[in-house]
Amino acid sequence: MQIENNTTELPNAARMRALDRATIAAGRISGTGLMENAGRAVVDAILRTWPALARTDHRALVLCGPGNNGGDGFVIARLLHQRGWQVRVCLLGDPARLPDDARTNLERWRALGTVDALSADHPADMGAGRFDLIVDGLFGTGLGRPVAPWLIGLVDALRKGTGPQGTARVVAVDIPSGLCADSGRPLGGHAVSADLTVTFHAAKPGHYLDQGPDFCGRLVVADIGIRPERDTQAAEGGGDDTPPAMLMTGPAVSLTKDTGSHKYGHGHALVLSGPATRTGAARLAARAALRVGAGLVTLGSPREALAENAAQLTAIMLREVQDAQALASLLDDRRINALCLGPGLSHTRARALVPPALDTGGPRRRAVVLDADALTAWEGAPDDLFDLLHPRCVLTPHGGEFARLFADLAEDLARPATQGPAFSRLDAARQAARRAGCVVLLKGRDTVIASPDGRLAVNAAAYERAAPWLATAGSGDVLAGLITGLLARGADAFSAACTAAWLHVEAARAFGPGLVAEDLPETLPAVLARLETG
């Protein structure tokens, strides 16, 4: 299948600093120029988000920190003042220790107004202020320690019932203070809760991962002129050759079928069913595989569930697969090129069928998706599974299943984040993929897809792509089927997982509230048609 480049980079904090330095070193723009553009981008985003604030009779409190984030804050204060706003600026830390560009903008602000010192003793003096807008320019993406709780409490107290417009809006510069830019985890358990976050050049992993969307409010990405030389070591992250995480913005493969091909030209997927009364999950996966374009889909059923499955299948073929020997015999048909095991399978059946499905001794290993019971059946002995896996496999655990296979990584994720960069879902998925030797898709609102070669993709159901109704029984089974169908069509494991995760969210968004899992495959044609027409 043809690979599509529907991604955008999510640079971490270290890489972002390198991109800044490379841009300035290339002479394209100065540090103060970048700061000016950043401040202007924040003001523009504020006025686009809340047009009522375009009037001049408003009050703003700008909280500036001891680094370049504070320098952005001074620019914002100056630009709001020029629009006729009443602006109060408070600085945390010693002004003499500000970076050069930030100190330049401090002096530009001082030509217009005063700067108050911000300290733990200051909140009582500020409580009487009536603000329409609070700008969080305290700490940016490079924060490595928790923010003092009194600062978080100050912002929370001042936002409530202050200005004439009611509750003050809170705008975060680059990222809410206290939120780890690499992981989306609040350091020390707390961070500023913003209504709007304006970040620069590109979103960071922390804007999408974990609790990031909860703290960011609305997210705006602004172009401020960062244009490094892409082939320089600095632009590539200071010599770190680990691929950066990529945000999915569309399918990773072309979904157009070859009109001159026949059904076997688009693959034959086999989905294995569980025992009687536990067959629905496999049928959901099979239906999804067919809808996403597999040429044929067969459901392999134990004898006692044949009638139950036959009563609800038409286009999907049905074969009896009672045990490992029967599966091995069926797999003599080399036209079957992708398998899905796990949805409703049962632990006993999974233990028996996973080894022949993985075909460890064969020279032409099939693509295999392992989900649900095909993962949890190996709890306590994950290495027994890992020994069977190969690069054409995709594991699709949710958090609980991930913990059963990768207990140490799950413990690292559960441990409180006390310093940055904190251990993230990116770190966990990447290490899991290397350990398993295959693609790992860690499910969630912030689904992470990791390849053993280090590639990472994030499919986020957040901000304008939020789809909370995906939290319904059976939706994960549909996702497993989508991956299987794409593998049958010839997609590589990583691209199939990325594309399926993106389509999964798009189908949910297209259907809307009231979604149940059965609706996802039936909504998919409308999503695919939209892609065809552009």
PyMOL commands that set and color helices and strands:
alter all, ss='L'
color gray80, all
select helices_A, chain A and resi 13-25+31-49+51-54+68-82+95-97+100-110+123-126+149-159+187-189+205-208+212-216+263-266+280-291+303-310+324-330+347-358+373-376+382-386+399-405+407-414+425-436+463-465+468-470+475-488+493-511+519-533
alter helices_A, ss='H'
color red, helices_A
select strands_A, chain A and resi 7-10+59-64+86-92+115-118+133-137+169-173+196-200+218-222+245-248+268-272+296-301+317-320+336-341+367-370+393-395+439-442+446-450+456-460
alter strands_A, ss='S'
color yellow, strands_A
deselect
rebuild
show_as cartoon
